[in-house]
Amino acid sequence: MGSTEPLRLAGVGIGALSDIDLGIAPGEIGCISGASGSGKSRLLRAVADLEPHAGEVWLGEQAQSQTPGHVWRRQVMLVPAESHWWEERVGEHFAKRPAESELQALGFTPDTLEWQVSRLSTGEKQRLGLLRAVSLEPRVLLLDEPTANLDDATSERVEAWLIARIRSRGWPTLWVAHDRDQIARVGSSHWRIEQGWLTQESLAWM
């Protein structure tokens, strides 16, 4: 189930960040960059209603402050840089078995679902964490450096997979990234955090 509703931040403040206003249309990707410790991850956590914050977050006409936290987080899905795993086997973390084509698109085979989580590399955990989030069919994606642990070729493979699903399902997406080339490839818009402020940047790099 896709979304046809925009994501909007109105006066959001958390930590050193204040008065953050931005909007992401359905199916668009807003990239956020900034120095380490500038507040990128905390901003995503605020949007996901995982940390108290000033201001309001809207999904269409639905206000975060008027929505129970667990309901909001089911719709506004945060994929952290390091995914969480709590069962022994990979497949036990999926509510519904992923299609073989989806596994193959990310470089896996169906027997991956039978693997012990303990054998997964950091990059494999990152890709499978993305697949797990997408399979839950949220309405918004919040991606915290989703390809940080991947080599260039695998990163571009994951980018293509994500972009196709974001576009087809109409998910407004916030994507924290640090690589300028990646931002130029995936971004519909780009904001940079500097000294507690969010500034819109050009997607064209000289």
C-alpha positions in Angstrom: 0.0 0.0 0.0 1.5 3.3 -1.1 1.1 6.8 0.2 -0.3 9.9 -1.6 0.4 12.2 1.4 3.4 14.5 1.8 5.6 14.6 4.8 6.0 18.0 6.4 8.1 19.3 9.3 6.9 22.5 10.9 9.2 24.2 13.4 10.9 21.0 14.5 13.7 21.4 17.1 15.8 18.8 18.7 19.2 19.1 20.3 21.1 21.9 18.6 18.6 22.0 15.7 15.8 24.5 15.8 12.9 25.7 13.6 13.3 23.0 11.0 10.7 23.4 8.2 10.7 21.2 5.2 8.4 19.2 3.0 8.8 16.0 1.0 6.2 15.1 -1.7 5.0 11.5 -2.3 7.7 9.5 -4.1 10.4 12.1 -3.6 13.7 11.7 -1.7 15.0 14.6 0.4 18.7 14.1 1.2 20.1 15.5 4.4 23.9 16.0 4.9 26.1 17.5 7.5 29.2 17.0 9.6 29.3 14.1 12.1 27.5 15.1 15.2 25.5 17.8 13.5 22.2 16.2 14.4 21.2 14.3 11.2 20.3 11.0 13.0 18.5 12.8 15.9 16.4 14.7 13.3 15.3 11.4 11.8 14.5 10.1 15.3 12.4 13.1 16.0 10.4 12.6 12.8 9.9 8.9 13.8 8.7 10.0 17.2 11.5 8.3 19.0 12.8 11.4 20.8 10.9 14.4 22.3 11.1 17.5 20.2 9.7 20.9 19.5 7.3 21.6 16.6 5.1 19.2 14.7 5.5 16.6 12.0 2.6 16.0 9.6 1.8 13.1 7.2 -0.8 14.7 5.1 -3.4 16.0 7.6 -2.3 13.5 10.3 -0.3 15.1 13.1 2.4 13.1 14.9 1.4 14.6 18.2 -2.2 13.3 17.8 -1.1 9.8 16.8 -0.1 7.0 19.2 3.7 6.4 18.9 3.5 2.8 17.9 1.0 3.6 15.2 3.1 6.5 13.9 6.3 4.5 13.8 4.5 1.7 11.8 3.7 4.3 9.1 6.8 6.5 9.4 9.6 3.8 9.2 13.1 4.6 10.5 15.9 2.4 9.1 18.9 3.1 11.4 22.5 2.8 10.2 22.8 -0.3 12.3 19.7 -2.6 12.1 18.5 -4.5 15.2 18.1 -8.3 15.3 16.6 -10.3 18.1 15.9 -13.8 16.8 18.4 -16.4 15.8 17.5 -16.8 12.2 17.1 -14.2 9.5 13.6 -15.3 8.3 12.2 -15.0 11.8 12.5 -11.2 11.5 10.1 -11.0 8.5 6.3 -10.9 9.1 5.8 -12.2 5.6 8.4 -14.2 3.5 10.1 -11.8 1.0 9.7 -12.6 -2.7 12.6 -14.4 -4.2 13.0 -11.5 -6.7 13.4 -9.0 -3.9 16.1 -11.1 -2.2 17.9 -11.5 -5.6 17.7 -7.8 -6.2 19.8 -7.3 -3.1 22.2 -10.1 -3.8 20.7 -12.9 -1.7 19.2 -16.3 -2.4 16.1 -17.8 -0.7 18.2 -19.9 1.7 19.4 -16.6 3.2 16.3 -16.7 5.3 17.6 -19.8 7.0 20.9 -18.3 8.0 21.9 -17.6 11.5 22.0 -13.8 12.2 25.4 -14.3 13.8 26.9 -15.2 10.4 25.8 -11.9 8.7 28.3 -9.3 7.9 27.6 -5.6 8.7 26.7 -5.0 5.0 24.4 -8.0 4.8 22.6 -6.8 8.0 22.2 -3.4 6.4 20.7 -4.7 3.2 18.4 -7.2 5.0 17.3 -4.5 7.4 16.2 -2.4 4.4 14.3 -5.3 2.9 12.6 -5.9 6.3 11.5 -2.3 6.5 10.3 -2.1 2.9 8.4 -5.4 3.3 6.3 -3.8 6.1 4.9 -1.4 3.5 5.1 1.9 5.5 3.9 5.3 4.3 7.2 7.1 4.8 10.9 6.0 4.8 13.6 7.5 7.0 16.9 6.2 5.9 20.0 6.8 8.0 23.0 6.3 5.7 21.5 3.2 4.2 24.6 2.2 2.1 27.3 3.3 4.6 28.7 -0.3 5.0 28.5 -1.3 1.3 31.1 -1.1 -1.5 30.4 1.2 -4.5 28.9 -1.5 -6.7 26.6 -2.8 -4.0 25.6 0.7 -3.0 24.4 1.6 -6.4 22.5 -1.7 -6.6 20.7 -0.9 -3.3 20.1 2.7 -4.5 18.4 1.5 -7.6 16.3 -1.0 -5.6 15.2 1.7 -3.1 14.5 4.4 -5.7 12.2 2.0 -7.7 10.2 1.2 -4.6 10.0 4.7 -3.3 8.7 5.9 -6.6 6.2 3.1 -7.2 4.8 3.3 -3.7 4.8 7.0 -3.4 6.8 7.1 -0.2 8.1 10.5 0.9 11.6 9.7 2.0 14.3 11.4 4.1 17.7 10.0 3.3 20.8 10.9 5.4 23.9 10.8 3.2 27.4 12.2 3.1 28.5 11.3 -0.4 27.9 14.1 -2.9 27.7 11.7 -5.8 25.1 9.6 -4.1 23.1 12.7 -3.2 23.2 13.8 -6.9 22.0 10.3 -8.0 19.2 9.8 -5.6 18.0 13.1 -4.3 15.0 15.1 -5.4 16.2 17.8 -3.0 19.1 18.3 -0.6 19.4 20.1 2.8 22.6 20.5 4.7 22.8 21.0 8.5 25.3 23.6 9.6 25.5 25.1 13.1 22.0 24.1 14.0 20.4 25.3 10.8 19.0 23.5 7.8 20.0 25.1 4.4 18.7 23.9 1.1 21.5 23.1 -1.3 21.7 22.6 -5.1 21.8 19.1 -6.4 24.2 20.1 -9.2 27.8 19.8 -8.1 30.6 21.7 -9.8 
